[in-house]
Amino acid sequence: MAMRASQEDFERAKRQVKDLKEDPGNEVKLKLYALFKQATEGSCTSPKPGMLDFVNKAKWDAWHALGSLPKDTARQNYVDLVSNLVSSQSLSQEKISNGGKSEYETLLVTREGNITKIMFNRPTKKNAINSKMYDEIMLVLEAAGKDDSLLTVFTGNGDCYSSGNDLSQAMNILSDELEKIIKESTVKLRKFVDHFIDFPKPLVAVVNGPAVGISVTLLGLFDIVYATDRATFHTPFIQLGQSPEACSSYTFPKIMGPAKAAEMLIFGKKLTAREAYAQRLVTEVFPDSTFQKEVWTRLKAYSQLPPKAMMSSKQLLRSFEKETLHKVNLEECTLLYERFFSNECLNAIVNFANKKSKL
């Protein structure tokens, strides 16, 4: 039989709640309130507050939802919840005190209130996305999708958002294991994009500088895209003998119309931030001098919105096209697999490798 929390454990948890440095959010606070009342008074028997008494009605609903949960079980659940909050905030503070360092090699992942911030962290490589970063982004999205954060925000470390796929890895494709490497890469790409398609919470891109390739095509799967006025958006697939990915063959024509999408995806036109805004790829553009302040002030305000309403609305907006997006992702990855074996693509990789060797 599992051990029950003692009264001493309960009293310690009460003190720890008062010492929390970060607001855990209204949903968690209601859960804490309900468990505390259940642990100390038992099941809710008080009359239901009126509809216009929003705060007390929310508290009553949370407590009443626990039904006949035993006091000792409620006490244990309260202690466990507080323990998890303390551990989570301690880890967050430790990362911040260490300059934002985390367990990831290619990312800086921090929790700021109700916001999970994912920062591409290869500034000396212009935040190019290598195989390790693909893996780590998927892990972070899986964790962020299950925790109690409300917004998930991507941005870049340094002056660049991301230069897209790390083409220095392309030299490995010219090895004897060509077919195996290409197959593994396309399988990983499909899985990676699926994580964005299926992500249950609002996704925000804070584009702090130039964006290239997959860091641009993924934007069609985000809910908000904020950009500094010095950002640019470039998808040079054709000159590399490749084809679009991240569902951009579907999302871009839908967002900006077929002709403008073709300019980007087929002809490789680079857009300024203002042009990307005019074509509806970007939600809003901010002056670089005030970009961070304005964007994060707004995001922190958004992170205080009702969580359940926010997530259910996201699901409503995205659910009707999920099946289509998964089909598009499969078709794009199938074509990319074929393109990797083409002379056009292999020659582009060789030319890239030769340019790198001359630097």
C-alpha positions, 0 to 999 in steps of 0.5 A: 500500500502506498504511503500517505502524506503526514500532517507534517508533509501537508504543513510543509507543502502549505508553506512551500506554496506561499514561497513559490516564486512563479505564478503557477497559473489559475488552473493549477491554483484552483486545483491546489485550492480544491485539494486543500479544501478536500483535505481539510474539510472533506467533500464540498457541501456549501451552496453553489455561488451565483453565476456572476460570482465568477471567482467563487464559482470557479473555486466551488466547481473545482472543489465540487468536482473532487466528489467523495475523494477521501481526505487523506488521498486529497492531502497526498495529491496536494503534497504531490502537486506542490512537490512537482511545482517546487521541483519544476520552478527550481529547475527553471531557476537553475537553468536561468541562473546558469545563463539559460543552459539546459540538458539540450545540446542544440537548444536553450529551453526555459519556462517563463511563467506559462510560456515554454521558450525554445531557442535554437542555440547554434549561433556560430552556425546561424542556428542551422538545424542538424540531426541532433536538433531535429531530435531535441525539438521533437523531445521538447515538443512532446514534453511541452504538449503534456505540461501545464504551460499554455504557449510554446514559443520558438526563437533564435539565439543571436542575430539569426532565427535559423539558416535552415537545414545544416548542409554541412551534414550533406557531405555525409550523404555522399558516403557508401551508405547513401540510401540508408542515410537518405531513408533515415533522414526522410523518415525523421523529417516526416516524424518531425513535421508531424510533431508540429501538425499534432501539437495541441497548444498555440505555437508562436514563432518570434523571428529575430532575424533571417530565416531560411529553408525549413525554419520558414516552411514550418511557419505555416503550421504556427498560430502566430508569427512575429518578426523583427523588421530586419528578418528575411524569409528565403526558401531556396529549394530549387537551386539545391535540386530539392522540393518544398517540405513541412507542408508548405506546398499546401499551407503557403498557397492557402496563406498567400495564394498560389502565385506568391507561393510559387515565387517563394517555393519554386523561384526562391524569392527572398521576402523582407519582413514587410513583404512576408507580412503583406503576404500573410506569412507573418502576423505582425512586424516590429521595429528591431529596437523594440522587438523583444520588449513588445513581443514578450509583453504581448505574449505574457499577456496572452499566457494569462488567458483561460487555458482550456478555452485557448487549447480547445479553440486551437484544436477547433481551428486546426482539427479539420485539416489535420488529416490533409496535413499528414497526407501532404507531409507524406507526399512531400517526404516521398518526393524529397526522398526521390529528389535526394537521388537526383543528379541535380541534388547530388551536384548541388551537394558536391558544389556546396562541399567544394565551396566549403573546402575552399573557405 
